[in-house]
Amino acid sequence: MASHSDSAYLKAFALASTFYLGSAMATTTFLVFPPMLRPLLYKSPSQPQPPTPSITRPSPSLNVPQTPIESGRLTPTVSTRGFDFALALGSSGAYKAVAQQFSAMETAMFRVQVPLELATIAAFGVVAHRARVAGNGIWTRWATAAALVAAIFPFTGTLMAPLGHKVARVAGDEEKVEPYEDAPIDREAEKSNTVQFIKKFAALSIARTAIVVGAGLVGVSAWLA
């Protein structure tokens, strides 16, 4: 009886943690990455060039410069023009701030998700082992769910981690590999690379989310069988 109760708790934990991981990955992919990239994709509108003053012959009359007086004050007034943060973030230097934000987020997610993923794999594995010992053929589904969650590690390490390291180098969190120490930094190239790296990471994150959600659905089908 106790073993049956323990298995129920393990099943509930494994499924809840799996769907939590899937929802966290989906939220990051669809709700965090697009706003993060928006400042780098924002293109400031081209400002019209001031008209070129025409060259005219000086008037024979004497022009005395006048001090502009506005509202009876001679002191300069502060401009009321607001600061456009969108334009500022869209500058060539903003890519480093985006890269730093991405790198910090990935580090935090790694510290939180990896232990939970390992615990989820262990829970699925224990449930599969107990079902196999009991002669229940449904153990293969629990084992499949465990294998799908475990597949996250080679998928992330092989395809996604290299992109994360490249963004971390742009952010300054990791040492850059430069062919020449005195080579000038091509900021526009780094900005373009940062956008491409994060876009590829987001695309792979969609596939990783599908794997996790698939593991959860397999587990649900095993529980309901």
N, C-alpha and C positions, 0 to 999 in steps of 0.2 A: 504493500500500500504506500509505504514511504517512497519506494523507488518510483512508483507511478506518479506520485505527487511531485517528486523532484524532476522527473522528465517533463511534466506539464510546465513547471517553472522555467526549465531550460528552453523549451520550445517557445514559450512566450517571450523570454529574454532575447533569444536568437532572432525571432521575427521582428520584435520591436526595434532592436538595434539595427537590423538590416534595413528596415524602412526608414529609420532615422538617418542612417548614413546616405541612403538614396535621396531623401528629401534635402539633406544638407548639401549634397553635391549638386542637385538640380537647382537649388536656390542660388548657389555660388555661380553656376554656369549661366543661368538665364537672368538673374537679377543683380548680380554684382559685377561681372565682367563687362557687360555693355556700358553701364554708366562709368566704369573705370576707364574705358577706352574713348569715351565721348570727347573728353578734352583734347586728345591727340588727333581725333578725326575732325574736330571743329575747324573750319576754315573761315578766317576773318574776312569780312567783305572788303573788297578793294576800295580804298579811299580815293576820291577824285583828286587829281593833281591841281594845285592852285594855278590859276591862269597866269601866263607869262606877261609881265607888265610891258606895255608898249613903250618904245623909246620916243619921247616927244621933245621938241625944242623947249628950253627953259623960257619961262615968261620973263619979260623985262622988268616986271614989278617985283619988289622985294617980298619974299615970303617969310614971315616970322613964325617959327614953330610955337605952337600953343600947347600948354600942359593940359591934358585931358582932365576934366573935372566931372565927376559923376556923383550926384546927390550931395554936392558941396564938400566932398572928401577928396583929399589928394593922395591918401594912402591906398596902396593896391588892395583890391578885394580878392577873396578866395574864390576860385572858380567853382561853380555849382555842378560842373560836369562829373557824373559818377564814374567810379572805377569799374571797368568791365572785366570781371573775373574770368569770363569765358574766353575773352581774347587773350588775357594773360596766361591762362592755362593752356591755351592753344599754341603758345610760343614754343620755340625749339628746345627750351630748357625744361619744359614740363614733363618730358618723358621720364626724367629721372625720378620725379615725385611719384609718377604712376608705377614705375618699376619698383620703387621702395615699398609702396603700398601693396603691390602684388606679392613681393618677396615676404613681407611681414605676415600677410594673410596666409600664404602657403606654409610658412613655418608654424604658425599657430594651429592650422588645420592638421598638419602632420602630427603635432604633439597630442592632439585630441583624438583624431580618427584612428591612428594606427593601433593604439592599445584597445580601442573598442572593436576594431576589425579582428584583432587576434582573439579577443574574448568571444566574438561571434563565431569565428571558425571553431574554436574549442567547444562551444555549446552545441553547434550543429554536429560536430564529430562525436560528442558523447551521446547525443540522441540517436545518431545513426548506429553507433556501436551497440547500444542497449536494444534497439529494434532488431538488429541482426542476431544478437544473442537470443532474443525471444523468438526468433524464427519468423519475424514479420518482414515480408518482402518489401515493405515500404521504406526500408532502411536505405535503399538505393537513392531515393529522392532526397532524403536528408543528407546523404553523402554528396549528392550533386550540388545541393545548396552550399555545402561547406566548400566544395571545389570551386564554385563560382566566386564566392567571396575571397578565397585564397588567390584566385587568378588576378585580383586587383594588384597584388604586389609586383609580379613580373610585368604586368601591363604598365603600371605607373613607373616602375624603375627603368624600363626599357624605352618607353616612348615619351613620357611626360616629364620625368626628372631632368633629362638633359635640357629641355626647354626652360624649366625652372631655374637651372643653374645659369643659363645664358641671361635670363632676366636679372638674376641676382648679381651678375657681373656688371650689368648696366647700372644697377642700383648702387653699386659700390660695396655690396655685402660680401662679395667674393673677389679675389684678385683677378684682374683682367689679364688676358694673354695678348700682349702687343708684340708685333714683329720688331718694332723699333721704339725705344723708350721716348724719343723726342718726336715721334710721329704726331701730327696734329689730329685732334679728335673731330671726326666728321659727325656733327650733331644731327644733321638731317638723316644721315644713314643710320645712326643709332636709334633715332626716333622711329624710323620706318621699320627697323628690325624689331624694336620693342613691340610695336603694334602687331607685326606678323607672328612673333613668338607667342604673345598672349592669345591671339586668334587661334593658332594651332592648338595651344593648350586647352582652350575652351572647347574646340571641336572634339579633342580626345576626351575631355571631361564628359561630354555627352555620351560617348560610348561607354566610359567607365560607369556612369550613372545607370545606363541600361543594363550593364552586367549585374550591378547590385540589386536593382529592382527585379531583374529576372531571378536572382537567387531568392529574394523574398517571395515571389510568386510560386516558385517551386516548393518552398517551405510551407506556404499556405496550402497548396494542393496536397502535400504529404500529411498535414495535420487534419485536413478535412476528409482524407481517404479512409 
